[in-house]
Amino acid sequence: MPQAIRRFALAWLACCLAAAPCRADELVVFSVEDARAVLQDLAPAFAAAGSPALRLEFGGAAALQRRIRGGEAFDVVLLPAFSVAPLAAGGEGPLREPQTLARSPMGIAIAAGAARPALRSAAQLRAVLLGARRIAYDREGPCGERFLLLLENLGVAQAVAPRLLDSGSGTPAPAAQVAAGHADLGIETLRGIGAARGAELLAPWPPEVQCQGTIAGALSAKSKHAVAGRALLRLLASEAGAAAFRAHGQQPARDRSVPAAMH
């Protein structure tokens, strides 16, 4: 973790926890992979400020939803916003106090060093998709259903369907499938592509069809450590958390516009 972010996080937590000290020994956090690096960056500062240690458990959005609905104990969850909403609707579900934390635009991954066709418009995206022998995506991940709708809107759904490789729960992410040679293209967030060794970004989805994967955080309705859980969510939403999200190629929710590099 960059030292500047660590110092900022420690100072912020000292002020936050002075008014409401945390008393949990361990805080259980369920999270999707898109938030792994940010949580791992902030965890040492969170613990150093006298907060409980974080027990981080990562998984696919659908698998984590099943665990939550199944009644497993946890304190905080980080999921795509579309997954959090139904679990927190009306204040009756298993989640409380949902908040958007960060966004990451969608992109197209290719193998490192592969040919780079032009991809700046929906028409060029259509040509790139039709030219691929295999396309990895995650139907249950960020913008997975939106990608299938995009194929319909581009008029290529029928032609592309036999070439789709669904990287569902328990299988490598789309960019990792590309890096392993199992697919020519990977449909994933810019953050996910940037973190995949052996794959690289061909281009973001063109502006006219862009979709953003959104990470939201929420507190478990049954958490016995709500004070500590709220402190973690506030840290993630603070400028220290925003700096960590930016460092890993994501747009913090507190930022009003998408950085130029993400267009």
N, C-alpha and C positions, 0 to 999 in steps of 0.2 A: 504494500500500500504506500503511495507517495507520502512522504513525511508531512507535507503541508496539509493533506487531507486528514491524516492521523491527528495532528495537533488541533485542527479545527474541530474534529469530532470529539476529542477529549474535552476541549473547552466548552463545547456546546452541551455535552452530557453532564459536565460538572454543574452547570447552571440548572439544567433540567432536573437532575436527580437530587439537587440540594433541597428542592421543595417537596419532592415525592420519592424518597429512596426506594429502590427495588429490593425485595426480600426473597426472591426465588433463587434456588440453587442452580437451576437449569431452565432455560427457556426453549421449548421445542418449536422449531420453525419448519413448516412444510413449504417448499419452494420449487418453482420450475427452474430449468437450467439457465434461462435467460437472466436470472438474478443471482446465480451462483457467485460470480466474480465479485459483485458488489457486496454481497453478504460476507464473503470471506475477507474482503478488504476492511469492512467496518467491524467485524467481530472482535479483533484484539482491542480496539479502542473502547468498544462497548464493555468488555470485561474489565479493562484497566480502570474504567471510571467507577468501578464498584458494582456494576450491573452483573446479573447472572451470566454464566457461560451459555453460549448458543449451541444447541444441538440441531445441526442443519441436516434436513432430510430432503433430498432432491428427487424429482420424478416428473413424468409427463402430466399435463394438466388433467387429462381424463382419469389417470390412475390416482392422482391426489384427490380429485373430486370423489372418487369411489371410497377412498379411505375416510374422508370427512363425513360423507353420508353414512358410512358404516359405523360411525361413532368412535373412531380412534382418537385418543387424547393428543392434543397439540395446543399451542398458545397463539401462534401467528401464522398466517399463510400468505404467500405471494403467488398469484395466479394471473393468467390473462383476465382482463376486466370482464369479458363476456362469460367467464367461468364463475367469477365472484358474484356477479349481479343476482343470479337466481338463488344462490345460497344465502344471500343477505336480504332478499326481497321482503319488505313489510316488517322487518325486525323480528320475524318469526323463525327464520332459518338458523343454521348452525354458525353463521358468521355475523359479526357486528362491526360497525364503524368502518365500512369500506372506504378506501381512498385511492385515487389514481396516483401512481408514483413516477412512472416513466413510460416513454414510447420509443419504438424502434421501427423505422420504415422497412418495408419488405424489399428484398433484392433477389437477384438470380446469381447462383454460385456456379462456377466452372472449375475444372481442375487447374491447378497452378501450371501456367505455361501453355494452356490450351488456346486455340484460335479464339479471337475476340470479335465476333460479328457486331455490327452497329446495333445499338438498342437504346433509342432515344424517343420512340413513339410507340403507340399501341400497334400500328401496322408492322413495325420492325419486331416487336415482341411476338406478334402472331407468326412471323416468318421464323424466328428463333425457335419457338415451341414446335412448329411443324418440322423443323430440321433436326430435332433431337431424337435419338433412338430410345432414350430412357430419361424420365423426369422424376426426381424424388421430391416428395412434399409430405407434410404432416397434416392430415385432415383434421385432427383434433388440436393442432397447434395454432399459433397466431395466424389469422387470415386464411386458415385451411379451407373452410367452406367458401370464403370469398374468392379463393383461387379457382375453385370449381365453377363458380358463377362467372368468373372472368373468362374461363375457357368457353362457356356457353355464349357469352357476349361477343367474343372474338370469332365465333363460328367454327371453332376447332375441337369442341368437346368430343365428338364422335371419333375424329381422327386420332386424337391424343390419348383417349381413354386406355387403349391397350398398352400404352407406353408408361403409364403412371405407376410409380412405386411409392406406396404409402408407408412412410417412416413412422409408424405408430409407436405406442408405449413399449419400451423394452428393446427397441431397435435403434441403430445409430441415426442421428439427426440427418436431414437432407444434405447439408454441406459435407458431412462425414461420409455419406454414401457416394457423393461425387469424388471426394478425395480417395476413396477405396476403389474407384473404378466401376462402381455398380450403376452409376447414372451419369449422363452427360451434363444435366442441369440439376440444381437444387433450389427449391423455393423456400427461402428462410429469411429471417430478419437480418438486417445489416450486422447487428451484433453477433448473431450466430455464425454468420459467414466469416466475420473477422476473427472469430475464435477457433475456426476449424483449420487445423494444420493440413496442408496439401490441397486446399481449395482457396479460391479467391473470388472477389466480387467482379462479375461481368458488368453489372449496372443495377441501380435500383429500379423498381417498377417505374415505368414512365409516369409523369405527374398526373396525366388524365385518368389513370387507373390505380394510382397508389393506394395502398392500405397500410395502416400502422398497427403493429403488434403492441398492445398496451398492457403494462404490468400494474396490477392493483394489489394493495395489501389490505388485510382485515384481521380482526381479533376473533379468536374462538369464543363463542357464546358461553362455553363451559370452562374457559381458562381460569385456573386458580391463581394466575400470576398476571392479572390484567394491568397492573401498574407498570410492570416491566415490559409487557407486550406493547402498551401504548408508548412507552419510552422508545422502543425499537422502531415503531412506525413513525414516530416524530423525528427520529434520527434519519430514517430513510427519506423523509420528506423535507428535511432541513437542507441548508446549503452544503453541509458536509456530505450528506447523502447525494445531493445533486452533483457534487464534484466527482463522487465515485461513479455515478451513472455515466456522466460525461466521459470519464476516463476509459469507460468500456463501450463507447460508441452509441450510447443511448441518450435520448432527449428527456431530461427531467420534466415532470409535469409543471413545475414552477416556471420553466422557460416558456415564454409566450409564442415564440416562433421556432420553426425548424431550422437548425444551423445549416449554412450553405453547403457544407460537406455532405449533408444528408439528402439534398435534392437530387 
